[in-house]
């Protein structure tokens, strides 16, 4: 069918998939490992044509302009960009992708070397080896190595993610952000002695790289790291042997900033090939258009940035070299619920799209982060399942970013009376233990504890970059942003992400601490307060998570009424109550910004957040420090701390005063009733305060989104929060 496409589509890359023929059956039998060859083989199942809105899961550079596209349905396609060195939109084979095989959806990540080697990571931690020997660089014709689909390593399950592939080098990032170096030397699928450098044991070559949301690699030890906020940092590992002594890293191991806007706000994919950097852009002009444009950048001194002291770009703005490369990283297995919370007796409808013939669903109650791939976990209680369901891929309708994915429900989950209120997740499991999670909250039928924890789902939704567009995407259109709740979450895994995190994982750090300290609580999410402002009155205290940034008027009014009535608020986070959002009339989407596309800050509407909390966001970003005690205070009892002492030096999200901080002097002197207990030692450091509200009500604010990350390893932070809770429920 591809041969019938007109030559005027030469640069449209994956766009040809919209008219691709239906896959013959057999895909289900290829799940365990990809199968070479363009013909899928016999079976009774048909996946259907690839959805043009999510045509691929990822792009993999193969050297010399070769780009592999792992399609959403598991097909592997070959492209070759002839303009790799010049940025011209010239492609081999008239820009038509060549099918190389099927079943690649079984991998959570695929890496490649320049000689045709592939390294496919599965959810169970195994690494499969394949090799495609190219015989015609103009058409993509070639042959598969007879050892293709060999498992060459089984030890990657404990890492958060891997990247690399060039020259057989694989980098792995663990839960702490430490980087490990592996190198596959054999190049033929063998696993005998000498096949791996260092016997296949990873060598730690860097530590604490949690500031980076993602990494991707080039040849010769060059590593690009995308920092939170979008800055692109350059590193080069010179040693190339797993050592980490003096001279192992260029520039002494310090990063060099070479660009900006490389995060998920601006791109849905990025990769590199010997100094040619590629990115699939978010469509910046039209929120309903496909995010599919492949942009090319050229870093001339990609090996020697450290010697030159700065990057040398021949094109730093991104030349358009191809279109049609819509990307959804989770396309192989993804889903969502029709509501974010439910009480006993209520049900959630669950919609799933998958390239697997079958998948399993298990409902978990989460008391904290999970161990990757563990069969059982002390932080999780299985309350339902696993249950096996038939899978199928679901297309995305027009306007899905605002109106919802529109997938039919595959099953329902009815909350049982025995399910304890808390944070829950539906774990979807595909082939080779691929795992995806759908979060939700079980709220109580009636109060069972003196404390209610309010999880910031509206903030998690604001940062949800699934589908390309979200509150922070690089959109230029001057209008409101409407984002559906009926879509998967991009970053909701309870397993360690290997980076700083104040989304779902960050909230689980707080819940783990509550469980460890035997502190009972009921659980709610933002919309529970939006729909009913009365329930906080049933509790001695309400506790907020790490990053409760977005509030509707109804949520704010409900909390203010609670405080006025003598309630106590324990604000463990920062950047709290910063911006307003509204909910659509049908209750399925969140409305961000004003009618002109301007940020919708509460303070700009004459309602500064400090009037409620005693503190307000001060504009700080991505710096980290400990707190220093200002005064003696009852909340410090038992800590041994006095004025001038420091605490919360470090934690999972680095220093306890960090990332985004609130202070009591934003907009003027501290309000009457505000007592500053401690402050972050950096400029614009967090203010930890007690704010007396009258009628017995008060607010405790940490002033920082990173405080909860210190609870597990800082005795003072832990004792302070225990003291606050004891006072709140007294």
NUZADO-253812 format. One record per residue (C-alpha): residue in three letters; residue number from 1; y, z, x. Coordinates in steps of 0.5 Angstrom, whole numbers. Layout:
N
REC  residuo  num     yy     zz     xx
REC      ALA  NUM      Y      Z      X
...
This chain:
730
REC  residuo  num     yy     zz     xx
REC      UNK    1      0      0      0
REC      UNK    2      5      1      6
REC      UNK    3      4     -6      8
REC      UNK    4      8     -8      2
REC      UNK    5     14     -4      3
REC      UNK    6     20     -8      5
REC      UNK    7     23     -8     12
REC      UNK    8     29     -6      9
REC      UNK    9     26      1      9
REC      UNK   10     25      1     17
REC      UNK   11     29      7     18
REC      UNK   12     26     11     12
REC      UNK   13     21     15     15
REC      UNK   14     17     20     10
REC      UNK   15     21     17      5
REC      UNK   16     15     12      4
REC      UNK   17     11     17      1
REC      UNK   18     14     17     -6
REC      UNK   19     10     11     -7
REC      UNK   20      4     13     -3
REC      UNK   21     -3     12     -6
REC      UNK   22     -7     18     -9
REC      UNK   23    -12     21     -4
REC      UNK   24    -19     20     -5
REC      UNK   25    -23     26     -6
REC      UNK   26    -26     30      0
REC      UNK   27    -20     34      2
REC      UNK   28    -23     40      0
REC      UNK   29    -29     39      5
REC      UNK   30    -23     38     11
REC      UNK   31    -20     45     10
REC      UNK   32    -24     48     15
REC      UNK   33    -21     44     21
REC      UNK   34    -17     37     20
REC      UNK   35    -22     31     21
REC      UNK   36    -19     25     25
REC      UNK   37    -19     18     22
REC      UNK   38    -14     15     16
REC      UNK   39    -20     15     11
REC      UNK   40    -20     22      7
REC      UNK   41    -28     21      5
REC      UNK   42    -32     22     -1
REC      UNK   43    -30     28     -6
REC      UNK   44    -29     29    -13
REC      UNK   45    -22     31    -13
REC      UNK   46    -15     28    -12
REC      UNK   47     -9     31    -10
REC      UNK   48     -4     26    -12
REC      UNK   49      2     22     -9
REC      UNK   50      6     27     -4
REC      UNK   51     12     30     -8
REC      UNK   52     18     26     -5
REC      UNK   53     22     33     -5
REC      UNK   54     17     36     -1
REC      UNK   55     14     31      3
REC      UNK   56     12     35      9
REC      UNK   57     11     42     12
REC      UNK   58     13     41     19
REC      UNK   59     15     36     24
REC      UNK   60     11     36     31
REC      UNK   61     14     32     37
REC      UNK   62      9     29     41
REC      UNK   63     13     26     47
REC      UNK   64     16     19     48
REC      UNK   65     19     19     42
REC      UNK   66     12     20     38
REC      UNK   67     13     25     32
REC      UNK   68      8     27     28
REC      UNK   69      9     29     20
REC      UNK   70      4     34     17
REC      UNK   71      5     32     10
REC      UNK   72      5     37      4
REC      UNK   73     -2     35      2
REC      UNK   74     -5     36      9
REC      UNK   75     -5     28     11
REC      UNK   76     -2     27     19
REC      UNK   77      2     22     20
REC      UNK   78      5     18     26
REC      UNK   79     12     16     27
REC      UNK   80     15     14     34
REC      UNK   81     23     14     35
REC      UNK   82     24      8     40
REC      UNK   83     31     11     40
REC      UNK   84     30     17     43
REC      UNK   85     34     17     49
REC      UNK   86     40     13     45
REC      UNK   87     40     15     38
REC      UNK   88     39      9     35
REC      UNK   89     35      9     29
REC      UNK   90     30      4     31
REC      UNK   91     23      6     30
REC      UNK   92     16      3     32
REC      UNK   93     11      0     26
REC      UNK   94     18     -2     22
REC      UNK   95     19      6     21
REC      UNK   96     12      6     17
REC      UNK   97      8     12     18
REC      UNK   98      1     11     20
REC      UNK   99     -4     16     17
REC      UNK  100     -9     19     23
REC      UNK  101    -13     24     19
REC      UNK  102    -13     29     13
REC      UNK  103    -14     37     12
REC      UNK  104     -8     39     16
REC      UNK  105     -6     44     11
REC      UNK  106    -11     49     14
REC      UNK  107     -6     50     19
REC      UNK  108      0     55     19
REC      UNK  109      3     52     25
REC      UNK  110      1     45     29
REC      UNK  111      3     44     36
REC      UNK  112      2     38     41
REC      UNK  113      3     36     48
REC      UNK  114      5     29     50
REC      UNK  115     -2     27     52
REC      UNK  116     -4     27     45
REC      UNK  117     -7     34     45
REC      UNK  118     -6     38     38
REC      UNK  119     -7     46     37
REC      UNK  120     -7     48     30
REC      UNK  121     -7     55     29
REC      UNK  122    -10     58     23
REC      UNK  123     -9     64     19
REC      UNK  124    -15     68     22
REC      UNK  125    -12     67     29
REC      UNK  126    -17     61     31
REC      UNK  127    -14     56     35
REC      UNK  128    -17     49     34
REC      UNK  129    -16     43     39
REC      UNK  130    -16     36     37
REC      UNK  131    -14     30     41
REC      UNK  132    -11     23     39
REC      UNK  133    -11     18     45
REC      UNK  134     -6     12     43
REC      UNK  135     -8      5     44
REC      UNK  136     -2      2     41
REC      UNK  137      4      5     42
REC      UNK  138      8      0     37
REC      UNK  139      3      1     31
REC      UNK  140      0      8     33
REC      UNK  141     -7      6     33
REC      UNK  142    -12     10     37
REC      UNK  143    -18     14     37
REC      UNK  144    -20     21     37
REC      UNK  145    -23     25     42
REC      UNK  146    -31     27     41
REC      UNK  147    -29     34     41
REC      UNK  148    -24     34     36
REC      UNK  149    -24     40     31
REC      UNK  150    -26     45     37
REC      UNK  151    -24     52     36
REC      UNK  152    -21     54     43
REC      UNK  153    -19     61     42
REC      UNK  154    -19     66     37
REC      UNK  155    -14     71     39
REC      UNK  156     -8     69     36
REC      UNK  157     -8     73     29
REC      UNK  158     -4     79     32
REC      UNK  159      2     75     33
REC      UNK  160      8     74     29
REC      UNK  161      8     66     30
REC      UNK  162      7     61     36
REC      UNK  163     11     55     39
REC      UNK  164     11     50     44
REC      UNK  165      5     46     46
REC      UNK  166      8     42     51
REC      UNK  167      4     41     58
REC      UNK  168     -1     46     54
REC      UNK  169      3     52     54
REC      UNK  170      3     56     48
REC      UNK  171      8     62     47
REC      UNK  172      7     67     42
REC      UNK  173     12     72     39
REC      UNK  174      9     79     37
REC      UNK  175     11     84     32
REC      UNK  176     16     87     37
REC      UNK  177     19     80     39
REC      UNK  178     16     80     46
REC      UNK  179     14     73     48
REC      UNK  180      7     72     51
REC      UNK  181      5     66     55
REC      UNK  182     -2     62     55
REC      UNK  183     -4     55     58
REC      UNK  184    -10     51     56
REC      UNK  185    -12     47     62
REC      UNK  186    -18     44     60
REC      UNK  187    -15     39     56
REC      UNK  188    -22     37     53
REC      UNK  189    -24     42     48
REC      UNK  190    -28     46     52
REC      UNK  191    -28     53     53
REC      UNK  192    -32     54     59
REC      UNK  193    -29     58     65
REC      UNK  194    -22     56     68
REC      UNK  195    -21     52     61
REC      UNK  196    -15     57     60
REC      UNK  197    -10     60     65
REC      UNK  198    -11     67     66
REC      UNK  199    -18     67     62
REC      UNK  200    -14     66     56
REC      UNK  201    -11     72     56
REC      UNK  202     -3     72     54
REC      UNK  203      2     74     60
REC      UNK  204      8     78     57
REC      UNK  205     14     74     60
REC      UNK  206     20     77     56
REC      UNK  207     21     83     51
REC      UNK  208     25     84     45
REC      UNK  209     27     77     43
REC      UNK  210     28     80     36
REC      UNK  211     35     77     35
REC      UNK  212     32     70     34
REC      UNK  213     30     68     28
REC      UNK  214     26     62     31
REC      UNK  215     24     59     37
REC      UNK  216     22     52     39
REC      UNK  217     20     49     46
REC      UNK  218     21     43     50
REC      UNK  219     18     41     57
REC      UNK  220     18     44     63
REC      UNK  221     19     51     61
REC      UNK  222     25     50     57
REC      UNK  223     26     54     50
REC      UNK  224     31     54     45
REC      UNK  225     32     60     41
REC      UNK  226     36     60     34
REC      UNK  227     40     67     33
REC      UNK  228     41     70     27
REC      UNK  229     48     66     25
REC      UNK  230     46     60     28
REC      UNK  231     47     60     35
REC      UNK  232     43     56     39
REC      UNK  233     41     59     46
REC      UNK  234     38     56     52
REC      UNK  235     33     59     56
REC      UNK  236     28     56     62
REC      UNK  237     22     59     64
REC      UNK  238     21     57     71
REC      UNK  239     15     61     74
REC      UNK  240     10     57     69
REC      UNK  241      4     61     71
REC      UNK  242      5     67     67
REC      UNK  243      9     72     72
REC      UNK  244     15     75     70
REC      UNK  245     18     77     77
REC      UNK  246     25     76     80
REC      UNK  247     27     68     79
REC      UNK  248     22     67     74
REC      UNK  249     27     65     69
REC      UNK  250     33     61     70
REC      UNK  251     40     65     69
REC      UNK  252     36     71     71
REC      UNK  253     33     71     64
REC      UNK  254     40     71     60
REC      UNK  255     41     66     55
REC      UNK  256     46     61     55
REC      UNK  257     49     59     48
REC      UNK  258     49     51     47
REC      UNK  259     51     50     40
REC      UNK  260     51     53     33
REC      UNK  261     49     52     26
REC      UNK  262     42     51     28
REC      UNK  263     39     56     23
REC      UNK  264     36     55     16
REC      UNK  265     43     55     13
REC      UNK  266     44     48     16
REC      UNK  267     37     45     17
REC      UNK  268     30     45     14
REC      UNK  269     27     43     21
REC      UNK  270     28     42     28
REC      UNK  271     24     40     34
REC      UNK  272     25     37     41
REC      UNK  273     23     32     46
REC      UNK  274     25     32     53
REC      UNK  275     32     33     52
REC      UNK  276     33     30     45
REC      UNK  277     34     35     39
REC      UNK  278     32     33     32
REC      UNK  279     34     37     26
REC      UNK  280     33     35     18
REC      UNK  281     39     37     15
REC      UNK  282     41     41      9
REC      UNK  283     45     36      5
REC      UNK  284     52     39      5
REC      UNK  285     55     34      0
REC      UNK  286     51     35     -6
REC      UNK  287     47     41     -8
REC      UNK  288     42     37    -12
REC      UNK  289     40     32     -7
REC      UNK  290     34     32     -3
REC      UNK  291     35     35      4
REC      UNK  292     32     29      8
REC      UNK  293     36     26     14
REC      UNK  294     33     27     21
REC      UNK  295     39     28     26
REC      UNK  296     39     26     33
REC      UNK  297     42     30     39
REC      UNK  298     42     29     46
REC      UNK  299     42     34     51
REC      UNK  300     43     31     58
REC      UNK  301     42     37     62
REC      UNK  302     37     40     58
REC      UNK  303     33     42     65
REC      UNK  304     39     44     69
REC      UNK  305     44     48     64
REC      UNK  306     44     54     68
REC      UNK  307     46     50     74
REC      UNK  308     52     47     70
REC      UNK  309     54     53     67
REC      UNK  310     55     49     60
REC      UNK  311     51     44     56
REC      UNK  312     53     37     57
REC      UNK  313     52     33     50
REC      UNK  314     52     26     49
REC      UNK  315     52     27     42
REC      UNK  316     53     34     39
REC      UNK  317     54     32     32
REC      UNK  318     48     29     30
REC      UNK  319     47     22     29
REC      UNK  320     43     20     23
REC      UNK  321     36     16     25
REC      UNK  322     32     17     19
REC      UNK  323     31     19     12
REC      UNK  324     26     21      7
REC      UNK  325     24     27     11
REC      UNK  326     24     33      6
REC      UNK  327     21     39      9
REC      UNK  328     18     45      5
REC      UNK  329     14     50     11
REC      UNK  330     10     53      5
REC      UNK  331      8     47      1
REC      UNK  332      0     48      3
REC      UNK  333      1     55     -1
REC      UNK  334      6     58     -5
REC      UNK  335      8     61    -12
REC      UNK  336     13     65    -16
REC      UNK  337     13     70    -22
REC      UNK  338     17     69    -28
REC      UNK  339     20     76    -27
REC      UNK  340     21     80    -21
REC      UNK  341     19     87    -25
REC      UNK  342     14     89    -30
REC      UNK  343     12     96    -33
REC      UNK  344      5     98    -35
REC      UNK  345      3     94    -41
REC      UNK  346      8     88    -39
REC      UNK  347      5     82    -36
REC      UNK  348      8     77    -30
REC      UNK  349      6     70    -31
REC      UNK  350      5     67    -24
REC      UNK  351      6     60    -22
REC      UNK  352      2     57    -16
REC      UNK  353      3     50    -12
REC      UNK  354     -3     49     -7
REC      UNK  355     -6     43     -3
REC      UNK  356    -12     47     -3
REC      UNK  357    -18     46     -8
REC      UNK  358    -19     53     -9
REC      UNK  359    -15     60     -7
REC      UNK  360    -15     67     -8
REC      UNK  361    -10     72    -11
REC      UNK  362    -10     79    -10
REC      UNK  363     -5     84    -12
REC      UNK  364     -3     90     -7
REC      UNK  365      1     96     -8
REC      UNK  366      5     96     -2
REC      UNK  367      7    103      2
REC      UNK  368     10    100      8
REC      UNK  369      9     94     13
REC      UNK  370      2     90     13
REC      UNK  371     -3     89     19
REC      UNK  372     -3     81     20
REC      UNK  373    -10     79     17
REC      UNK  374    -13     86     17
REC      UNK  375    -19     86     11
REC      UNK  376    -16     93      9
REC      UNK  377     -9     97     11
REC      UNK  378     -7    104     10
REC      UNK  379      0    101      7
REC      UNK  380     -4     97      2
REC      UNK  381     -8     99     -4
REC      UNK  382    -11     93     -8
REC      UNK  383    -10     94    -15
REC      UNK  384    -13     87    -18
REC      UNK  385    -18     82    -15
REC      UNK  386    -19     78    -11
REC      UNK  387    -20     73    -16
REC      UNK  388    -21     65    -15
REC      UNK  389    -17     60    -18
REC      UNK  390    -17     52    -18
REC      UNK  391    -11     50    -14
REC      UNK  392     -7     44    -15
REC      UNK  393      0     41    -12
REC      UNK  394      6     42    -17
REC      UNK  395     12     37    -16
REC      UNK  396     19     39    -16
REC      UNK  397     23     37    -22
REC      UNK  398     30     34    -21
REC      UNK  399     35     40    -21
REC      UNK  400     30     45    -19
REC      UNK  401     35     49    -15
REC      UNK  402     39     51    -21
REC      UNK  403     34     50    -26
REC      UNK  404     27     53    -23
REC      UNK  405     21     49    -21
REC      UNK  406     18     49    -28
REC      UNK  407     11     50    -25
REC      UNK  408      6     52    -31
REC      UNK  409      3     59    -30
REC      UNK  410     -4     59    -27
REC      UNK  411     -5     66    -29
REC      UNK  412     -2     72    -31
REC      UNK  413     -2     79    -28
REC      UNK  414     -2     85    -33
REC      UNK  415      1     92    -30
REC      UNK  416     -4     97    -32
REC      UNK  417     -2    104    -34
REC      UNK  418     -6    107    -27
REC      UNK  419     -1    103    -23
REC      UNK  420      4    107    -19
REC      UNK  421     11    105    -19
REC      UNK  422     13    102    -13
REC      UNK  423     13     95     -9
REC      UNK  424      8     90    -10
REC      UNK  425      6     83     -8
REC      UNK  426      1     78    -10
REC      UNK  427     -3     76     -4
REC      UNK  428     -5     68     -4
REC      UNK  429    -10     67      1
REC      UNK  430    -12     60      2
REC      UNK  431    -17     57      7
REC      UNK  432    -18     60     14
REC      UNK  433    -15     66     11
REC      UNK  434     -8     63     10
REC      UNK  435     -3     68      7
REC      UNK  436      3     68      2
REC      UNK  437      6     73     -1
REC      UNK  438     10     74     -8
REC      UNK  439     14     80     -9
REC      UNK  440     15     84    -15
REC      UNK  441     16     91    -17
REC      UNK  442     12     96    -22
REC      UNK  443     17    100    -26
REC      UNK  444     15    106    -29
REC      UNK  445     14    107    -36
REC      UNK  446     17    114    -36
REC      UNK  447     20    117    -30
REC      UNK  448     15    121    -25
REC      UNK  449     19    123    -20
REC      UNK  450     26    126    -18
REC      UNK  451     28    120    -14
REC      UNK  452     29    112    -16
REC      UNK  453     29    107    -11
REC      UNK  454     33    101    -13
REC      UNK  455     30     95     -9
REC      UNK  456     36     89     -7
REC      UNK  457     32     83    -10
REC      UNK  458     39     80    -12
REC      UNK  459     41     80     -4
REC      UNK  460     34     78     -2
REC      UNK  461     35     72     -7
REC      UNK  462     42     70     -4
REC      UNK  463     38     69      3
REC      UNK  464     32     66      0
REC      UNK  465     33     59      4
REC      UNK  466     27     56      0
REC      UNK  467     29     49     -2
REC      UNK  468     34     48      3
REC      UNK  469     40     51     -1
REC      UNK  470     42     58     -2
REC      UNK  471     48     63     -2
REC      UNK  472     49     61      6
REC      UNK  473     47     54      6
REC      UNK  474     52     49     10
REC      UNK  475     55     46      3
REC      UNK  476     62     43      3
REC      UNK  477     62     42     -5
REC      UNK  478     68     46     -8
REC      UNK  479     64     49    -14
REC      UNK  480     60     55    -16
REC      UNK  481     53     56    -13
REC      UNK  482     47     57    -18
REC      UNK  483     40     59    -15
REC      UNK  484     34     60    -19
REC      UNK  485     30     66    -19
REC      UNK  486     24     61    -21
REC      UNK  487     22     59    -14
REC      UNK  488     18     62     -8
REC      UNK  489     21     67     -3
REC      UNK  490     22     64      4
REC      UNK  491     22     70      7
REC      UNK  492     18     76      4
REC      UNK  493     12     77      8
REC      UNK  494     10     84      9
REC      UNK  495      7     83     15
REC      UNK  496     11     83     22
REC      UNK  497     16     77     22
REC      UNK  498     17     78     30
REC      UNK  499     25     78     29
REC      UNK  500     30     83     26
REC      UNK  501     29     84     19
REC      UNK  502     33     87     13
REC      UNK  503     29     83      7
REC      UNK  504     23     85      4
REC      UNK  505     20     87     11
REC      UNK  506     26     92     12
REC      UNK  507     25     95      6
REC      UNK  508     18     97      7
REC      UNK  509     20    101     13
REC      UNK  510     24    105      8
REC      UNK  511     18    106      4
REC      UNK  512     13    107      9
REC      UNK  513     18    113     11
REC      UNK  514     18    116      4
REC      UNK  515     10    115      4
REC      UNK  516      9    119     11
REC      UNK  517     14    124      9
REC      UNK  518     10    125      2
REC      UNK  519     17    124     -2
REC      UNK  520     15    121     -9
REC      UNK  521     19    116    -12
REC      UNK  522     20    111    -18
REC      UNK  523     22    104    -16
REC      UNK  524     26     99    -19
REC      UNK  525     30     92    -17
REC      UNK  526     37     90    -19
REC      UNK  527     36     87    -25
REC      UNK  528     33     93    -28
REC      UNK  529     39     96    -28
REC      UNK  530     43     90    -30
REC      UNK  531     39     90    -36
REC      UNK  532     39     97    -38
REC      UNK  533     44    102    -34
REC      UNK  534     42    108    -38
REC      UNK  535     35    110    -34
REC      UNK  536     39    112    -27
REC      UNK  537     41    118    -31
REC      UNK  538     34    120    -31
REC      UNK  539     34    122    -24
REC      UNK  540     37    127    -19
REC      UNK  541     38    121    -14
REC      UNK  542     38    114    -14
REC      UNK  543     36    111     -7
REC      UNK  544     39    104     -4
REC      UNK  545     35    100      1
REC      UNK  546     37     97      7
REC      UNK  547     42     91      5
REC      UNK  548     44     92     -2
REC      UNK  549     50     87     -2
REC      UNK  550     50     83     -9
REC      UNK  551     52     86    -15
REC      UNK  552     53     84    -22
REC      UNK  553     59     88    -26
REC      UNK  554     53     91    -30
REC      UNK  555     50     94    -24
REC      UNK  556     56     96    -21
REC      UNK  557     58     99    -28
REC      UNK  558     51    103    -29
REC      UNK  559     52    106    -22
REC      UNK  560     59    108    -23
REC      UNK  561     57    111    -30
REC      UNK  562     51    115    -27
REC      UNK  563     56    118    -21
REC      UNK  564     61    120    -26
REC      UNK  565     56    124    -30
REC      UNK  566     54    128    -23
REC      UNK  567     49    123    -20
REC      UNK  568     47    123    -13
REC      UNK  569     47    116     -9
REC      UNK  570     43    116     -3
REC      UNK  571     45    109      1
REC      UNK  572     41    108      7
REC      UNK  573     44    101      8
REC      UNK  574     50     97     10
REC      UNK  575     54     91      7
REC      UNK  576     53     95      0
REC      UNK  577     56     92     -6
REC      UNK  578     60     87     -2
REC      UNK  579     60     81     -7
REC      UNK  580     60     80    -14
REC      UNK  581     54     75    -18
REC      UNK  582     53     74    -25
REC      UNK  583     47     72    -28
REC      UNK  584     46     66    -33
REC      UNK  585     45     66    -40
REC      UNK  586     38     65    -40
REC      UNK  587     37     70    -35
REC      UNK  588     33     65    -30
REC      UNK  589     39     64    -24
REC      UNK  590     44     67    -20
REC      UNK  591     51     65    -20
REC      UNK  592     55     66    -13
REC      UNK  593     62     65    -12
REC      UNK  594     68     63    -16
REC      UNK  595     69     56    -20
REC      UNK  596     72     53    -13
REC      UNK  597     66     55     -9
REC      UNK  598     70     61     -6
REC      UNK  599     67     68     -4
REC      UNK  600     67     73     -9
REC      UNK  601     68     79     -6
REC      UNK  602     69     85    -10
REC      UNK  603     75     88     -6
REC      UNK  604     79     81     -8
REC      UNK  605     78     83    -15
REC      UNK  606     82     90    -14
REC      UNK  607     75     93    -14
REC      UNK  608     74     95     -7
REC      UNK  609     67     98     -6
REC      UNK  610     69    104     -2
REC      UNK  611     72    107     -9
REC      UNK  612     65    108    -11
REC      UNK  613     61    109     -4
REC      UNK  614     67    112      1
REC      UNK  615     65    106      6
REC      UNK  616     66     98      6
REC      UNK  617     64     93     10
REC      UNK  618     68     92     16
REC      UNK  619     67     85     19
REC      UNK  620     62     87     24
REC      UNK  621     56     82     26
REC      UNK  622     50     83     30
REC      UNK  623     52     88     35
REC      UNK  624     48     95     36
REC      UNK  625     49    102     38
REC      UNK  626     47    109     37
REC      UNK  627     51    114     32
REC      UNK  628     55    119     35
REC      UNK  629     56    126     31
REC      UNK  630     63    127     29
REC      UNK  631     62    134     26
REC      UNK  632     57    140     24
REC      UNK  633     55    138     17
REC      UNK  634     49    141     13
REC      UNK  635     46    134     13
REC      UNK  636     45    135     21
REC      UNK  637     41    142     20
REC      UNK  638     35    142     24
REC      UNK  639     36    136     29
REC      UNK  640     39    140     34
REC      UNK  641     45    135     34
REC      UNK  642     53    137     35
REC      UNK  643     59    134     36
REC      UNK  644     59    128     41
REC      UNK  645     51    128     41
REC      UNK  646     48    121     40
REC      UNK  647     42    119     36
REC      UNK  648     39    113     33
REC      UNK  649     39    109     40
REC      UNK  650     34    104     38
REC      UNK  651     29    102     32
REC      UNK  652     25     96     29
REC      UNK  653     32     93     28
REC      UNK  654     35     96     35
REC      UNK  655     41    101     34
REC      UNK  656     42    105     28
REC      UNK  657     49    103     27
REC      UNK  658     48     95     27
REC      UNK  659     48     88     25
REC      UNK  660     53     89     19
REC      UNK  661     57     96     19
REC      UNK  662     61     99     13
REC      UNK  663     67    104     15
REC      UNK  664     71    109     11
REC      UNK  665     78    106     14
REC      UNK  666     77     99     11
REC      UNK  667     83     98      7
REC      UNK  668     87    104      9
REC      UNK  669     85    112     11
REC      UNK  670     79    115      8
REC      UNK  671     79    117      1
REC      UNK  672     80    124     -1
REC      UNK  673     73    127     -1
REC      UNK  674     70    123      4
REC      UNK  675     67    127     10
REC      UNK  676     65    123     16
REC      UNK  677     59    126     19
REC      UNK  678     58    121     25
REC      UNK  679     60    114     27
REC      UNK  680     57    108     31
REC      UNK  681     59    108     38
REC      UNK  682     61    100     38
REC      UNK  683     67     97     36
REC      UNK  684     67     97     28
REC      UNK  685     61    102     29
REC      UNK  686     58    105     22
REC      UNK  687     61    111     19
REC      UNK  688     56    116     16
REC      UNK  689     59    119     11
REC      UNK  690     59    124      5
REC      UNK  691     63    122     -1
REC      UNK  692     64    128     -6
REC      UNK  693     65    125    -13
REC      UNK  694     66    131    -17
REC      UNK  695     62    134    -23
REC      UNK  696     57    135    -18
REC      UNK  697     56    128    -16
REC      UNK  698     56    125     -9
REC      UNK  699     54    119     -5
REC      UNK  700     51    119      2
REC      UNK  701     52    113      6
REC      UNK  702     49    111     13
REC      UNK  703     54    105     13
REC      UNK  704     49    101     17
REC      UNK  705     43     95     15
REC      UNK  706     39     98     21
REC      UNK  707     39    105     20
REC      UNK  708     32    105     16
REC      UNK  709     29    101     22
REC      UNK  710     30    108     26
REC      UNK  711     26    112     22
REC      UNK  712     20    111     25
REC      UNK  713     21    113     32
REC      UNK  714     28    117     32
REC      UNK  715     27    124     30
REC      UNK  716     34    126     28
REC      UNK  717     35    120     23
REC      UNK  718     29    122     20
REC      UNK  719     31    129     19
REC      UNK  720     38    127     17
REC      UNK  721     35    123     11
REC      UNK  722     30    129      9
REC      UNK  723     36    133      9
REC      UNK  724     40    129      5
REC      UNK  725     34    128      0
REC      UNK  726     33    135     -1
REC      UNK  727     40    136     -2
REC      UNK  728     40    131     -8
REC      UNK  729     34    133    -12
REC      UNK  730     36    141    -11
